[in-house]
Amino acid sequence: MPIGFTVNYVTRPTDIQRRLAEYRRYDPRVQVIFNPNAYANEAVLVDRITNMLVPNLPPGPRLLAIDVAKFHKTKLVLSTLQSHDIIPSLIPPGCTGLLQPLDVAINKPVKDILRTLTEEALDQYEIRHKGDLREATRTSAVEDRQVLVQRCVGEASQIFSTEKRDVVVNSFLKVALSLLLMALVMMSYQ
């Protein structure tokens, strides 16, 4: 399944041409959405649901555990989920660690892989180009850094999905066991 990546975009014609040239250098495993603020919002989430999540799901009803970010619970997002037979499970604040296994068990290993790949790629770039992208402010260097990081995201996703698949399975098993244990404890107090 492709992964999503959101970056800021600019509107001047010369910037748009430059951004398109940059975009052609991106890793095809990573879907990039350009938006003015470079963060997720209702439109980005609906696009991700429709164009990334749904095509990769088996048929039938599915459960999606998401936190209660304001844009996760808009009418448009909820109706989009419903139209694709996806039942949202909105995780209350403070409960993410208990109920959202991907957030807890997967984000850290993925970020660790991404950090290692990015540092190695930055070191290689510095050797090849005699320049440090970590502190670069020139437009072309910033674009090179965005492409480099985006390619590292694609590679991290590939590594994680092939080498760490058991982490996903185990994280869901742990959540199921912890929910069962919590239910048993609650029943014992009644």
C-alpha positions in Angstrom: 0.0 0.0 0.0 1.4 3.4 -0.8 2.0 5.9 2.0 1.0 9.5 2.1 3.3 12.5 2.5 2.0 16.1 2.6 4.2 19.1 1.7 3.6 22.8 1.4 3.1 24.2 -2.1 3.5 27.7 -3.5 1.5 29.5 -6.1 3.9 31.6 -8.2 4.2 30.1 -11.8 8.0 29.7 -11.5 7.6 27.9 -8.2 4.9 25.6 -9.7 7.3 24.6 -12.5 10.1 24.0 -10.0 7.8 22.0 -7.8 6.7 19.8 -10.8 10.3 19.1 -11.6 10.9 18.2 -8.0 7.8 16.0 -8.0 9.2 13.9 -10.9 12.2 13.0 -8.7 10.0 11.5 -5.9 9.7 7.9 -5.0 6.7 6.3 -6.8 5.8 4.4 -3.6 4.9 7.6 -1.8 1.9 9.6 -2.7 2.5 13.3 -2.2 -0.2 15.8 -1.7 0.6 19.5 -1.9 -1.4 21.8 0.3 -0.8 25.4 1.5 -0.2 24.4 5.1 1.7 21.1 4.8 -0.5 19.3 7.3 -3.5 17.0 7.2 -7.0 18.4 7.1 -10.4 17.2 6.0 -9.7 17.4 2.3 -6.4 15.5 2.7 -8.0 12.8 4.8 -10.9 12.3 2.4 -8.4 12.0 -0.4 -6.3 9.5 1.5 -9.4 7.4 2.4 -10.7 7.4 -1.1 -7.5 7.0 -3.1 -5.1 5.1 -0.7 -7.0 3.3 1.9 -10.1 2.0 0.1 -8.3 0.5 -3.0 -6.1 -1.5 -0.6 -8.8 -2.9 1.6 -10.6 -6.3 1.2 -14.3 -6.1 0.6 -16.7 -6.0 3.5 -17.1 -3.9 6.6 -13.9 -2.6 8.2 -13.0 -0.8 11.4 -10.7 2.3 11.4 -9.3 3.4 14.7 -8.5 7.1 14.6 -8.1 9.8 17.2 -10.5 12.6 17.7 -8.7 15.3 15.7 -11.3 17.9 14.7 -11.1 17.0 11.0 -11.5 13.3 11.7 -15.1 13.7 12.8 -16.5 16.1 10.2 -19.7 15.2 8.3 -17.7 14.8 5.1 -15.1 12.4 6.6 -17.7 10.3 8.4 -19.9 10.1 5.3 -16.9 9.1 3.2 -16.1 6.4 5.6 -19.7 5.2 5.7 -19.9 5.2 1.9 -17.0 2.7 1.8 -18.4 0.5 4.6 -15.7 1.7 7.1 -16.7 2.0 10.7 -14.8 4.7 12.5 -13.7 4.0 16.0 -12.9 7.4 17.5 -10.3 7.1 20.2 -10.9 9.5 23.1 -8.1 11.8 24.3 -5.6 10.1 26.6 -6.5 6.6 25.4 -4.4 6.4 22.2 -1.8 4.2 24.0 -4.4 1.8 25.1 -6.6 1.6 22.0 -4.6 2.6 18.9 -2.0 -0.1 18.3 -0.5 1.3 15.2 0.2 4.6 16.8 1.9 3.0 19.7 3.7 -0.1 18.2 4.4 1.1 14.7 5.2 4.8 14.7 8.4 4.4 16.8 10.0 1.6 14.7 9.1 3.4 11.4 10.5 6.7 12.7 13.7 4.9 13.8 14.1 3.3 10.4 13.4 6.7 8.7 15.8 8.5 10.9 18.6 6.1 10.2 18.0 6.1 6.4 17.8 9.9 6.4 21.0 10.4 8.3 22.8 7.9 6.0 21.4 9.6 2.9 22.3 13.1 4.2 25.9 11.9 4.9 26.2 10.4 1.4 24.9 13.6 -0.2 27.4 15.6 1.8 30.3 13.4 0.5 29.1 13.5 -3.1 28.1 17.1 -3.3 30.4 18.7 -0.8 27.4 20.4 0.9 25.3 19.8 4.0 21.6 19.6 3.4 20.9 19.7 7.1 21.5 23.5 7.2 20.8 24.4 3.6 18.6 27.4 2.8 19.2 27.7 -1.0 16.0 26.8 -2.8 17.6 24.0 -4.9 19.2 22.5 -1.7 15.9 22.6 0.1 14.3 20.8 -2.9 17.1 18.3 -2.8 16.5 17.7 0.9 12.7 17.3 0.3 13.3 14.7 -2.4 15.9 12.9 -0.3 13.6 12.7 2.7 10.7 11.7 0.6 12.7 8.8 -1.0 13.8 7.8 2.5 10.1 7.6 3.5 9.5 5.2 0.6 12.5 3.1 1.6 11.4 3.1 5.3 8.0 1.9 4.3 9.4 -0.9 2.2 11.8 -2.0 4.9 9.1 -1.9 7.6 6.5 -3.7 5.5 8.9 -6.6 4.6 11.0 -6.9 7.8 8.6 -5.8 10.6 5.3 -7.3 9.5 5.0 -9.2 12.7 5.0 -5.9 14.7 1.7 -5.1 13.1 0.1 -8.4 13.9 1.5 -8.5 17.5 0.4 -4.9 18.2 -3.2 -5.8 17.4 -3.0 -9.0 19.5 -1.6 -6.9 22.4 -4.5 -4.5 22.2 -7.0 -7.2 22.1 -5.5 -8.9 25.1 -5.3 -5.6 27.0 -8.9 -4.8 26.2 -9.9 -8.3 27.4 -7.9 -7.8 30.6 -9.5 -4.4 31.2 -13.0 -5.9 30.7 -12.3 -8.7 33.2 -11.0 -6.2 35.7 -14.0 -4.0 35.3 -16.3 -7.0 35.7 -14.6 -8.0 38.9 -15.5 -4.6 40.4 -19.2 -5.0 39.6 
